[in-house]
């Protein structure tokens, strides 16, 4: 079963996301802030992350930087979907530089999110999972 880490500080949004992802057959964990997200990346070892950028303590940008600079390739290459109320061409460019291909603006369609998650997890980039160390 594929694992998804939902990093979202708004309770009702995190519940909406996790409910629908669980219903779609994924195992989920939630981090409500940046510090918790950093820990969950290490211990939950997700296959994909949904990430809000505006988080308490450590921002989503800091979480993304931690992921991309991680020494384990399994973590540094994790697919990330950013969910953010922030939208601009500059944001899109900054996300692409950080290897984030998908950003859904808030409010977003849960159906679109679930379809995007499925398509990203079906892509054959999971070669890092053969040897997780």
C-alpha positions in Angstrom: 0.0 0.0 0.0 1.4 3.4 -1.0 2.0 5.9 1.8 1.2 9.6 1.6 2.3 12.3 4.0 -0.2 15.1 4.2 1.5 18.3 5.5 -1.3 20.8 6.3 -1.9 22.9 9.3 -5.6 23.5 8.8 -7.4 20.6 10.5 -10.5 20.6 8.2 -8.4 20.6 5.0 -6.1 17.8 6.3 -9.1 15.7 7.3 -10.7 16.2 3.8 -7.5 15.2 2.1 -6.8 12.1 4.3 -10.4 10.9 4.2 -10.4 10.9 0.4 -6.9 9.5 0.0 -7.7 6.6 2.4 -11.0 6.0 0.5 -8.8 5.8 -2.6 -6.7 3.1 -1.0 -3.7 4.9 0.3 -2.2 4.9 3.8 -1.9 8.4 5.1 -0.1 10.3 7.9 -0.6 13.9 8.8 1.9 16.6 9.9 0.3 19.8 11.1 3.6 21.8 11.0 7.1 21.9 9.6 8.8 20.3 12.5 6.4 17.4 12.6 6.7 17.0 8.8 10.5 16.6 9.0 10.1 13.8 11.6 7.3 12.1 9.6 9.5 12.2 6.4 12.1 10.2 8.3 9.8 7.7 10.1 6.7 7.3 7.9 8.8 7.1 4.7 6.1 8.3 2.4 5.9 7.5 -1.4 4.4 11.0 -2.0 3.9 14.2 0.0 1.2 16.9 -0.2 2.7 20.1 1.1 1.2 23.4 2.2 3.7 26.2 2.0 2.4 28.3 4.9 3.2 26.2 8.0 4.0 27.1 11.6 7.6 27.0 12.9 9.2 25.6 9.7 7.6 26.7 6.4 6.8 24.4 3.6 9.8 25.8 1.8 12.0 24.6 4.6 10.4 21.2 4.5 10.9 21.0 0.8 14.6 22.1 1.1 15.1 19.4 3.8 13.6 16.8 1.5 15.6 17.8 -1.6 18.9 17.9 0.3 18.3 14.6 2.2 21.2 12.1 1.8 18.9 9.2 1.1 17.9 9.3 -2.5 14.6 7.6 -1.6 13.7 10.8 0.3 15.4 13.4 -1.8 13.5 12.4 -4.9 10.1 12.1 -3.3 7.3 13.4 -5.5 5.6 16.5 -3.9 2.3 18.1 -4.7 2.1 21.6 -3.3 -1.3 22.8 -2.1 -1.3 26.5 -1.6 -3.4 29.6 -1.6 -0.3 31.4 -3.0 -0.3 31.5 -6.8 2.0 33.4 -9.1 4.3 32.7 -12.1 7.3 33.3 -9.8 6.0 30.6 -7.4 5.6 28.1 -10.2 9.2 28.8 -11.3 10.5 28.5 -7.8 8.7 25.2 -7.3 10.0 23.8 -10.6 13.6 24.7 -9.5 12.9 22.6 -6.4 11.6 19.6 -8.6 8.0 20.2 -7.8 5.9 19.7 -10.9 2.4 20.1 -9.5 0.8 22.9 -7.5 -2.9 23.0 -6.8 -4.3 26.3 -5.7 -6.6 26.4 -2.7 -9.4 25.8 -2.9 -8.7 22.7 -4.9 -10.8 19.8 -6.3 -10.3 16.7 -4.1 -11.1 14.6 -7.2 -8.4 16.3 -9.1 -6.0 15.8 -6.2 -6.8 12.0 -6.1 -6.3 11.7 -9.8 -3.0 13.5 -9.7 -1.8 11.4 -6.8 -2.7 8.2 -8.7 -1.0 9.3 -11.9 2.2 10.4 -10.0 2.4 7.1 -8.0 1.9 5.1 -11.2 4.9 6.7 -12.9 7.9 4.4 -13.1 10.3 6.5 -11.0 10.1 4.2 -8.0 13.5 2.6 -8.7 14.8 4.0 -5.4 12.4 1.7 -3.5 14.2 -1.4 -4.6 17.0 -0.5 -2.1 15.8 2.0 0.5 19.2 2.6 2.1 
